């Protein structure tokens, strides 16, 4: 079942780099920016994470929480977070179940061929747990966090 703007967001329970488990319920009353990315410490994913990092104070002013999700494990997340001083949790979805629920895992076009893999995408979930915005495919990882921030700023 695909996710839809205006509908309730699927709950999730995923561990972060320290092993602490995060669920959507933990963030009730806050706006959640759930961004899905393929792999820690790769060029596009690093640019996206660092732009979210650089804008983190702006997100906080809007009472929005940023959570990154990839299939990487805790060790990779720890190294990536430390190397780039990321101020937000990176969650591990090693079995890709949450990504599948959110439409971030499946068929995608890569180098002209259809492949199965992680689809770089973002979901903004409102304080009431409903999906406010879904970017099904992020065309530019580096500038995307600015677009998300602009969307959130327009809500206030």
LINUR-V9648 format. One record per backbone hydrogen bond with DSSP energy under -0.5 kcal/mol. NH is the residue of the N-H (numbers start at 1). CO is the residue of the C=O. If there is no record, write none. Layout:
{{NH | CO} {NH | CO}}
This chain:
{{6 | 131} {7 | 4} {9 | 129} {14 | 22} {15 | 92} {16 | 20} {19 | 16} {22 | 14} {24 | 12} {26 | 23} {27 | 24} {28 | 25} {29 | 127} {30 | 27} {31 | 63} {32 | 125} {33 | 65} {34 | 32} {34 | 123} {35 | 33} {35 | 67} {36 | 121} {37 | 69} {42 | 39} {46 | 42} {47 | 43} {48 | 44} {49 | 45} {50 | 46} {51 | 47} {52 | 48} {53 | 49} {54 | 50} {55 | 51} {56 | 53} {58 | 55} {59 | 55} {60 | 56} {61 | 57} {62 | 58} {62 | 59} {63 | 60} {64 | 59} {65 | 31} {67 | 33} {68 | 89} {69 | 35} {70 | 91} {71 | 38} {77 | 73} {78 | 74} {79 | 75} {80 | 76} {81 | 77} {82 | 78} {83 | 79} {84 | 80} {85 | 81} {85 | 82} {86 | 81} {91 | 68} {91 | 89} {92 | 15} {93 | 70} {93 | 91} {96 | 93} {100 | 96} {101 | 97} {102 | 98} {103 | 100} {104 | 99} {105 | 99} {106 | 117} {108 | 115} {110 | 108} {110 | 113} {113 | 110} {115 | 108} {117 | 106} {117 | 115} {119 | 104} {120 | 118} {121 | 36} {122 | 135} {123 | 34} {124 | 133} {125 | 32} {125 | 123} {126 | 130} {129 | 126} {131 | 7} {132 | 124} {133 | 124} {135 | 122} {136 | 134} {138 | 120} {139 | 137} {144 | 140} {145 | 141} {146 | 143} {147 | 143} {148 | 144} {149 | 145} {150 | 146} {151 | 147} {152 | 148} {153 | 149} {154 | 150} {155 | 151} {155 | 152} {156 | 152} {156 | 153}}
